[in-house]
Amino acid sequence: MVLIVRGKNAENGLGFSPHGAGRNFSRTQHRRMQAGRSDADIFAQETKGIDARFFSGVTDISELPSACKNAASMRRQIEHFGLAEIVDEVLPYGCIMAGDWEANAPWRKKREARLQQGR
């Protein structure tokens, strides 16, 4: 679920609306917690019923639901800290995420191809 919010000028909000505040674990910690399971298995389990894709073609499990807080938890925190007004919500049918850009970024592949041609 995606929450659409209107930022409040809360003293503790530093002038920003919440964005990406739903992470439960660091990316590294989340990957460690999934040790022993393949990325393909994790992806299949966590994306049942939705069309989820990674733009770079490489699955980044740290972007999957198990790394994030649920919408109810986010709502409580937003309200508790007075960070924003929740205006609406989006129930997605699919999601396109960047993926592991360090491993297989399109711009990296193009750069490497240019370097190879220049040799």
Backbone hydrogen bonds in HBPLUS format (Angstrom, degrees):
<---DONOR---> <-ACCEPTOR-->    atom                        ^
c    i                          cat <-CA-CA->   ^        H-A-AA   ^      H-
h    n   atom  resd res      DA  || num        DHA   H-A  angle D-A-AA Bond
n    s   type  num  typ     dist DA aas  dist angle  dist       angle   num
A0002-VAL N   A0090-VAL O   2.95 MM  88  4.95 160.7  1.98 143.8 149.8     1
A0090-VAL N   A0002-VAL O   2.74 MM  88  4.95 153.9  1.81 145.9 153.9     2
A0004-ILE N   A0088-ASP O   2.80 MM  84  4.99 172.4  1.80 139.3 140.2     3
A0087-VAL N   A0004-ILE O   2.73 MM  83  5.52 151.0  1.81 149.3 158.8     4
A0088-ASP N   A0004-ILE O   3.26 MM  84  4.99 159.4  2.31 132.1 134.3     5
A0006-ARG N   A0085-GLU O   2.80 MM  79  5.10 153.4  1.87 145.1 154.2     6
A0085-GLU N   A0006-ARG O   2.81 MM  79  5.10 163.8  1.84 145.7 150.5     7
A0008-LYS N   A0083-LEU O   3.19 MM  75  5.69 156.0  2.25 138.9 132.0     8
A0013-GLY N   A0010-ALA O   2.90 MM   3  4.95 157.8  1.95 107.4 114.7     9
A0016-PHE N   A0013-GLY O   3.00 MM   3  5.67 169.9  2.01 125.5 128.9    10
A0069-LYS N   A0022-GLY O   2.43 MM  47  4.95 157.5  1.48 154.0 162.6    11
A0024-ASN N   A0067-ALA O   2.80 MM  43  5.61 167.6  1.82 140.3 144.7    12
A0030-HIS N   A0026-SER O   2.94 MM   4  6.10 163.4  1.97 154.5 158.9    13
A0031-ARG N   A0027-ARG O   3.04 MM   4  6.28 159.5  2.08 148.4 153.5    14
A0032-ARG N   A0028-THR O   3.01 MM   4  6.30 159.5  2.05 151.6 157.2    15
A0033-MET N   A0029-GLN O   3.01 MM   4  6.25 151.7  2.09 148.3 155.9    16
A0034-GLN N   A0031-ARG O   3.11 MM   3  5.25 141.4  2.27 100.4 111.4    17
A0035-ALA N   A0032-ARG O   3.15 MM   3  5.27 163.7  2.18 111.7 113.5    18
A0037-ARG N   A0034-GLN O   3.16 MM   3  5.95 151.6  2.24 146.8 149.6    19
A0042-ILE N   A0038-SER O   3.04 MM   4  6.36 165.9  2.06 156.6 160.2    20
A0043-PHE N   A0039-ASP O   2.83 MM   4  5.94 167.2  1.85 153.1 157.1    21
A0044-ALA N   A0040-ALA O   2.97 MM   4  6.07 164.2  1.99 145.2 149.7    22
A0045-GLN N   A0041-ASP O   3.02 MM   4  6.19 161.6  2.05 149.7 154.2    23
A0046-GLU N   A0042-ILE O   2.98 MM   4  6.12 165.8  2.00 155.9 159.8    24
A0047-THR N   A0043-PHE O   3.06 MM   4  5.95 131.3  2.30 148.8 158.0    25
A0050-ILE N   A0047-THR O   3.10 MM   3  5.60 165.2  2.12 137.0 136.0    26
A0051-ASP N   A0093-TYR O   3.11 MM  42  6.43 166.6  2.13 139.6 143.0    27
A0095-CYS N   A0051-ASP O   2.72 MM  44  6.25 147.7  1.82 148.8 152.1    28
A0053-ARG N   A0095-CYS O   2.75 MM  42  6.21 155.8  1.80 160.6 168.7    29
A0097-MET N   A0053-ARG O   2.76 MM  44  6.19 163.3  1.79 159.9 159.7    30
A0057-GLY N   A0054-PHE O   2.82 MM   3  5.19 150.9  1.90 113.1 123.0    31
A0055-PHE N   A0097-MET O   2.68 MM  42  5.99 156.5  1.73 165.1 171.9    32
A0056-SER N   A0098-ALA O   3.11 MM  42  6.03 153.5  2.19 141.2 147.7    33
A0100-ASP N   A0058-VAL O   3.27 MM  42  5.58 154.3  2.34 130.2 137.8    34
A0063-GLU N   A0060-ASP O   3.03 MM   3  5.89 163.2  2.06 127.8 130.2    35
A0064-LEU N   A0061-ILE O   3.15 MM   3  5.31 167.9  2.16 110.9 113.9    36
A0067-ALA N   A0064-LEU O   2.99 MM   3  5.88 165.2  2.02 131.7 136.4    37
A0068-CYS N   A0065-PRO O   2.93 MM   3  5.24 161.5  1.97 115.0 121.2    38
A0074-MET N   A0070-ASN O   3.09 MM   4  6.45 158.8  2.14 152.4 159.0    39
A0075-ARG N   A0071-ALA O   2.84 MM   4  6.08 161.5  1.87 153.7 158.6    40
A0076-ARG N   A0072-ALA O   3.06 MM   4  6.32 163.3  2.09 147.7 151.5    41
A0077-GLN N   A0073-SER O   3.06 MM   4  6.34 160.8  2.10 150.5 155.3    42
A0078-ILE N   A0074-MET O   2.86 MM   4  6.05 166.2  1.88 159.5 163.3    43
A0079-GLU N   A0075-ARG O   2.94 MM   4  6.12 165.9  1.96 155.0 158.8    44
A0080-HIS N   A0076-ARG O   2.80 MM   4  5.88 162.7  1.83 149.1 155.0    45
A0081-PHE N   A0077-GLN O   3.00 MM   4  6.04 165.9  2.02 150.7 153.3    46
A0082-GLY N   A0078-ILE O   2.97 MM   4  5.76 109.6  2.48 131.6 147.4    47
A0083-LEU N   A0078-ILE O   3.04 MM   5  5.19 147.0  2.15 144.5 150.6    48
A0082-GLY N   A0079-GLU O   3.22 MM   3  4.95 150.0  2.31  95.6 104.5    49
A0101-TRP N   A0099-GLY O   2.95 MM   2  5.70 120.2  2.32 112.6  95.8    50
A0103-ALA N   A0100-ASP O   3.03 MM   3  5.59 140.0  2.20 113.2 123.2    51
A0104-ASN N   A0100-ASP O   3.34 MM   4  6.65 154.6  2.41 153.5 160.6    52
A0105-ALA N   A0101-TRP O   3.15 MM   4  4.43 123.8  2.48 135.4 127.0    53
A0108-ARG N   A0105-ALA O   3.02 MM   3  5.11 123.3  2.35 100.2 115.2    54
A0109-LYS N   A0105-ALA O   2.96 MM   4  6.29 157.2  2.02 157.7 164.3    55
A0110-LYS N   A0106-PRO O   3.01 MM   4  6.28 159.3  2.06 150.2 155.3    56
A0111-ARG N   A0107-TRP O   3.05 MM   4  6.15 158.9  2.10 138.8 144.7    57
A0112-GLU N   A0108-ARG O   2.89 MM   4  6.10 163.3  1.92 151.2 155.8    58
A0113-ALA N   A0109-LYS O   2.93 MM   4  6.12 152.3  2.01 145.9 153.5    59
A0114-ARG N   A0110-LYS O   2.92 MM   4  6.21 155.7  1.98 149.8 156.0    60
A0115-LEU N   A0111-ARG O   2.93 MM   4  6.21 159.2  1.97 151.4 157.1    61
A0116-GLN N   A0112-GLU O   2.95 MM   4  6.15 153.6  2.03 144.0 151.2    62
A0117-GLN N   A0113-ALA O   3.00 MM   4  6.21 151.3  2.08 145.0 152.4    63
A0118-GLY N   A0114-ARG O   3.04 MM   4  6.22 142.2  2.19 143.3 153.3    64
A0119-ARG N   A0116-GLN O   3.33 MM   3  5.46 156.8  2.38 100.5 107.3    65
